[in-house]
Amino acid sequence: MCWHHESKTLVLTTDDQIEIDVRDDAAAMTRLLTLPASARMDALAAMRGISAFDEQPLKLLKQIHEEGDGFRVGVDDPRYPDALKRLIEADAWGQLRRELARAWEYQRSVLPGIRHPEKIKVELTLGNPDDPIFIERTLGYYGMGATPGSIWMVAWPSDYNVTRIGACGVHELAHNLRTPNVDTGFNLAEWVVHEGLAEMFTVEVCGPESTGAWYAGVTGPALDDAFDKVTSAFGTGSSFPEWTSYVLGDVVAERMGRRPAGIPHMGGYAVGRRIVERYLAKTGLKAAQAIVRPTDEILAGAGVETKT
């Protein structure tokens, strides 16, 4: 996923160095879960470098852990320490460090001189096991990374996702790299292309089994139908809520109080991947090269007609 809150500072560069700061919060999280439930939000805010005077970041942190997909900080849940232990045993933070470093080495070898953040801060937090959409439909993990300089991830460990935390980070890195290199404003077509490029970039770096399960069922006639509906909506709407059903699907849209568009869960990812695969096949480029290409060019190369 690519939408995200804005980071405080951002420096862009074109050199071949990038600082990827994966915050290894395993030990701090372990200590946090030994505190009384009433003291945990303040401790979590301190872990994130958020003071009581940082109203917006504090509000967002509370929203994530009171209403969103983050674990419920104020609840003394015996499942949390075991889940955290499983992430630690899977070396989730190490996965992120290794895979993100490998992805950057690949990117700069394929396309030197790409604009990129000088530093990317990466945070991984424990998810909420009681949300069926998050656990069953989104497979208990995802990230947000369209704002350059920041990658935020959430995971509730499962047999599937514990080996793919690093690959999820690579998907988000692709968003961090595309955003500074395209001039068009964000819209539905750009979001769909973003996701398709991020998925294909992850496949190039981590292999074909590293990603794609979120939308694995969107194939055949279901994909054809979603493709027609999503691409027909290009050029419409003006905000993320209006585009959500076309990218994340009807279930998420309905939860947000938006009108469904007849799109299966994460159907926009499948559409984006088809678009990018067609463009790459036509041009012979790799996703790491196409990551800087304009959306209009990618759509035209994929044979997608857009509204003028």
Legacy VTK file of the C-alpha trace (Angstrom):
# vtk DataFile Version 3.0
C-alpha trace
ASCII
DATASET POLYDATA
POINTS 308 float
0.000 0.000 0.000
1.283 3.424 -0.697
-0.665 6.107 1.157
1.002 7.442 4.297
1.235 10.391 6.652
3.810 13.024 5.814
7.284 12.887 7.284
8.701 15.938 9.066
11.810 16.449 6.963
12.929 15.211 3.580
16.156 15.585 1.652
16.312 14.225 -1.894
19.537 13.279 -3.647
20.759 11.517 -6.787
23.920 9.950 -5.384
24.334 6.215 -4.926
24.111 6.290 -1.137
20.937 5.961 0.893
20.515 5.537 4.629
17.828 2.984 5.398
17.149 3.195 9.115
15.215 0.115 10.189
14.131 0.836 13.740
14.781 -2.439 15.577
12.063 -2.072 18.175
11.989 -5.739 19.223
13.605 -5.215 22.636
11.680 -2.006 23.325
8.391 -3.650 22.326
9.152 -6.612 24.566
9.673 -4.245 27.511
6.569 -2.256 26.590
4.385 -5.348 26.865
5.537 -5.868 30.468
4.200 -2.444 31.480
0.699 -1.874 32.847
-1.696 -1.431 29.942
-2.466 2.126 31.046
1.203 3.136 30.668
1.808 1.638 27.255
0.608 4.431 24.976
2.995 6.923 26.542
5.807 4.373 26.269
4.983 3.673 22.641
4.946 7.383 21.844
8.350 7.740 23.476
9.637 4.821 21.400
8.518 6.652 18.273
10.047 9.926 19.379
6.645 11.571 19.797
6.116 13.995 22.666
2.847 15.130 24.206
3.264 18.404 22.280
3.331 16.639 18.873
-0.431 16.730 18.496
-0.826 15.336 14.979
1.710 12.475 15.265
0.239 11.548 18.655
-3.270 11.610 17.240
-2.205 9.374 14.363
-0.448 6.937 16.714
-3.565 6.648 18.841
-5.735 6.189 15.767
-3.522 3.332 14.531
-3.648 1.529 17.875
-7.213 2.324 18.897
-9.077 2.152 15.578
-6.624 0.972 12.925
-4.644 -2.215 12.324
-2.077 -1.724 15.094
-2.263 -3.822 18.276
-4.458 -2.382 21.007
-1.928 -0.687 23.257
-4.346 -0.244 26.140
-5.352 -3.919 26.247
-3.489 -6.532 28.278
-3.728 -9.339 25.704
-1.764 -12.552 26.378
-1.422 -13.156 22.620
0.759 -10.093 22.098
4.018 -11.319 23.700
3.809 -14.622 21.802
3.178 -12.835 18.506
6.069 -10.451 19.117
8.302 -13.407 19.983
7.370 -15.009 16.668
8.329 -11.872 14.741
11.637 -11.809 16.611
12.303 -15.489 15.891
11.543 -14.834 12.196
14.133 -12.017 12.295
11.554 -9.625 10.859
13.706 -6.545 11.416
16.756 -8.311 10.001
14.719 -9.312 6.960
13.913 -5.665 6.389
17.516 -4.545 6.709
18.806 -7.218 4.321
16.076 -7.052 1.700
15.922 -3.264 1.578
19.708 -3.037 1.223
19.629 -5.663 -1.528
16.755 -3.880 -3.278
18.634 -0.576 -3.278
21.784 -2.215 -4.654
19.676 -3.714 -7.435
17.898 -0.436 -8.174
21.054 1.652 -8.443
22.762 -0.991 -10.589
19.873 -0.976 -13.049
19.155 2.767 -13.032
21.982 4.894 -11.592
21.217 8.490 -10.716
17.596 7.984 -9.718
16.293 10.619 -7.320
15.692 9.193 -3.872
15.379 10.198 -0.229
18.686 10.664 1.521
17.267 8.698 4.453
14.311 6.350 4.881
13.020 5.596 8.371
11.403 2.157 8.574
9.038 1.185 11.399
7.382 -2.191 11.982
4.666 -2.580 14.581
2.547 -5.456 15.831
-0.902 -5.794 14.284
-4.411 -6.301 15.614
-5.437 -9.985 15.558
-9.136 -9.248 16.034
-9.829 -7.545 12.710
-11.028 -10.141 10.168
-10.342 -7.894 7.170
-6.740 -7.351 8.271
-6.145 -10.989 9.233
-8.122 -12.878 6.603
-8.234 -10.566 3.590
-4.947 -8.657 3.945
-3.131 -11.723 5.343
-2.073 -9.964 8.526
0.523 -7.604 7.096
1.055 -4.598 4.866
2.990 -1.354 4.641
2.639 2.301 3.698
5.431 4.027 1.840
4.386 6.627 -0.727
5.754 9.484 1.353
9.497 9.572 0.597
11.631 9.096 3.672
9.166 6.949 5.577
8.021 3.318 5.521
5.519 2.140 8.130
4.590 -1.520 8.382
2.262 -3.634 10.490
2.204 -7.406 10.929
0.437 -10.084 12.920
2.672 -13.103 12.269
1.392 -16.091 10.305
2.957 -19.034 8.512
2.641 -17.090 5.260
3.757 -13.608 6.180
6.670 -14.229 8.582
8.954 -15.071 5.654
7.753 -12.111 3.587
8.192 -9.129 5.914
11.326 -8.097 4.022
9.584 -8.409 0.659
6.757 -6.204 1.908
9.364 -3.590 2.780
10.757 -3.848 -0.761
7.276 -3.112 -2.142
7.161 0.028 -0.005
10.665 1.038 -1.089
9.408 1.075 -4.684
6.821 3.678 -3.663
9.528 5.725 -1.917
11.552 5.675 -5.137
8.763 6.398 -7.618
7.231 9.377 -5.825
10.248 11.736 -6.197
10.691 10.780 -9.855
7.260 11.490 -11.324
5.805 14.964 -11.754
2.133 14.110 -12.152
-0.206 14.734 -9.266
-1.565 11.722 -7.457
-4.749 10.251 -8.906
-6.410 6.874 -9.333
-4.332 5.875 -12.362
-1.108 6.838 -10.589
-2.096 4.829 -7.503
-2.876 1.735 -9.572
0.372 2.041 -11.541
2.276 2.611 -8.282
1.001 -0.704 -6.938
1.707 -2.591 -10.148
5.264 -1.280 -10.291
5.854 -2.017 -6.606
4.669 -5.585 -7.051
6.814 -6.205 -10.120
9.820 -4.570 -8.456
9.367 -6.926 -5.499
9.241 -9.914 -7.844
12.482 -8.776 -9.499
14.243 -8.402 -6.158
12.725 -11.161 -4.030
11.316 -13.687 -6.488
7.872 -14.661 -7.819
6.670 -16.255 -4.566
7.514 -13.223 -2.446
4.291 -11.306 -3.034
0.908 -11.377 -4.762
-1.199 -13.430 -2.348
-3.286 -10.372 -1.393
-4.957 -10.502 -4.811
-4.165 -14.063 -5.916
-7.847 -14.835 -6.382
-8.381 -11.955 -8.797
-7.779 -13.865 -12.016
-9.614 -14.829 -15.202
-13.042 -13.197 -15.665
-12.798 -11.533 -12.234
-9.607 -9.766 -13.279
-11.044 -8.851 -16.685
-14.078 -7.304 -14.986
-11.969 -5.449 -12.417
-9.630 -4.244 -15.153
-12.512 -2.724 -17.121
-14.072 -1.074 -14.066
-10.835 0.319 -12.660
-9.429 1.673 -15.924
-12.819 3.173 -16.814
-12.659 5.133 -13.563
-9.280 6.697 -14.402
-9.699 10.460 -14.510
-12.510 10.457 -11.965
-12.511 11.389 -8.288
-10.147 13.686 -6.435
-9.260 11.963 -3.155
-8.159 8.684 -1.638
-11.607 7.880 -0.195
-13.106 8.172 -3.691
-10.459 5.866 -5.166
-10.296 3.312 -2.354
-12.892 0.895 -3.708
-11.053 0.726 -7.046
-7.704 -0.142 -5.449
-8.363 -1.826 -2.115
-11.770 -3.232 -3.048
-15.341 -2.996 -1.846
-14.843 -4.491 1.624
-12.416 -1.758 2.671
-14.460 0.927 0.922
-17.632 -0.095 2.746
-15.806 -0.002 6.072
-14.845 3.599 5.232
-18.451 4.424 4.404
-17.787 4.686 0.668
-19.896 3.342 -2.169
-18.649 -0.025 -3.500
-17.558 -0.247 -7.130
-17.807 -4.007 -7.647
-14.076 -4.610 -7.097
-12.759 -7.647 -5.179
-10.372 -7.198 -2.282
-7.104 -5.619 -3.467
-8.377 -5.838 -7.032
-6.590 -2.630 -8.001
-3.280 -4.342 -7.286
-4.086 -7.090 -9.755
-5.103 -4.491 -12.332
-1.936 -2.489 -11.743
0.211 -5.570 -12.077
-1.438 -6.497 -15.381
-0.863 -2.973 -16.707
2.789 -2.979 -15.703
3.407 -6.509 -16.975
2.019 -5.511 -20.370
4.141 -2.364 -20.441
7.301 -4.233 -19.477
6.612 -6.920 -22.072
6.172 -4.310 -24.801
9.202 -2.180 -23.894
11.601 -4.837 -22.619
12.257 -2.723 -19.532
12.564 -3.944 -15.966
10.326 -2.559 -13.233
13.415 -0.899 -11.741
13.727 1.083 -14.981
10.022 1.732 -15.444
9.755 3.057 -11.902
10.564 6.561 -13.184
8.396 6.480 -16.318
5.281 8.692 -16.503
1.946 7.061 -15.875
0.560 8.149 -19.251
3.449 6.409 -20.992
2.927 3.210 -19.002
-0.813 3.206 -19.685
-0.308 3.824 -23.410
2.329 1.111 -23.588
-0.068 -1.290 -21.886
-2.837 -0.402 -24.346
-5.037 1.316 -21.781
-7.217 4.050 -23.207
-7.716 6.968 -20.839
-10.130 9.873 -20.716
-8.797 13.142 -22.089
LINES 1 309
308 0 1 2 3 4 5 6 7 8 9 10 11 12 13 14 15 16 17 18 19 20 21 22 23 24 25 26 27 28 29 30 31 32 33 34 35 36 37 38 39 40 41 42 43 44 45 46 47 48 49 50 51 52 53 54 55 56 57 58 59 60 61 62 63 64 65 66 67 68 69 70 71 72 73 74 75 76 77 78 79 80 81 82 83 84 85 86 87 88 89 90 91 92 93 94 95 96 97 98 99 100 101 102 103 104 105 106 107 108 109 110 111 112 113 114 115 116 117 118 119 120 121 122 123 124 125 126 127 128 129 130 131 132 133 134 135 136 137 138 139 140 141 142 143 144 145 146 147 148 149 150 151 152 153 154 155 156 157 158 159 160 161 162 163 164 165 166 167 168 169 170 171 172 173 174 175 176 177 178 179 180 181 182 183 184 185 186 187 188 189 190 191 192 193 194 195 196 197 198 199 200 201 202 203 204 205 206 207 208 209 210 211 212 213 214 215 216 217 218 219 220 221 222 223 224 225 226 227 228 229 230 231 232 233 234 235 236 237 238 239 240 241 242 243 244 245 246 247 248 249 250 251 252 253 254 255 256 257 258 259 260 261 262 263 264 265 266 267 268 269 270 271 272 273 274 275 276 277 278 279 280 281 282 283 284 285 286 287 288 289 290 291 292 293 294 295 296 297 298 299 300 301 302 303 304 305 306 307
